[in-house]
């Protein structure tokens, strides 16, 4: 027997409470598009300033943690007030030149993967609260262990305290909305400087991540930039869709 109208409404309400919900899905996707658009406009970095700094942290931490995972030493992370940053590592990496490729790709690709995990944890109130605590705690730990720029030593702990404040004091609904939004911000952080994906040079820091990949895997840097951009978008859409359907 098909469910009655009242039963269907109850099921829809339960699905909305346990996941993103269709309205929430559209809202989060709109927030992603608006964030990317603002980042491309003059002054956009300052309109979204906390998320600009968070995007830099996601990107640089992904570089450093991948190097650490591959046997290198993650020596320091710099975050500057203009939204730029750098991660430094030393020592040989597992897999040789392929290890260098993985470290280079981790900067733009690590945050979307982490963001997808954050979005998916929003399906459970307990998982959402735990994710906020872990993210806030990791921001604080990273400031102690790796961050070595004066601005970063102020900004990153402040972000960590803010996230922990939501985890400890926010309502269930607010916590889940916050972890979804932060997950979206992580996913779209790849697009903060989308021209960087299609650039060979990284200015004073040398060559871009995609150019480093080109040096080993031969295909032109703009090809890898396009693949990263498309992959990041797919990860965002699939994670939101999965959370919505849960």
Buried (B, 14 or more C-beta within 10 A) or exposed (E): EEEEEEEEEEEEEEBBEBBBBEEBBEBBBEBBEEBBEBBEEEEBBEEBEEBBBBBBBBBBBBBBBBBBBBEBEBBBBBBBEEBBBBBBBEEEBEEEEEBBBBBBBBBBBBBBBBBBBBBBBBBBBEBBBBBBBBBBBBBBEBBEEBBBBEBBEEBBBBBBEBBBEBBEEBEEEEBBBBBBBBBBBBBBBBBBBBEBBBBEEBEEEEBBBBBBBBEEEEEBBBBBBBBBBEBBBEBBBEBBBBBBEE
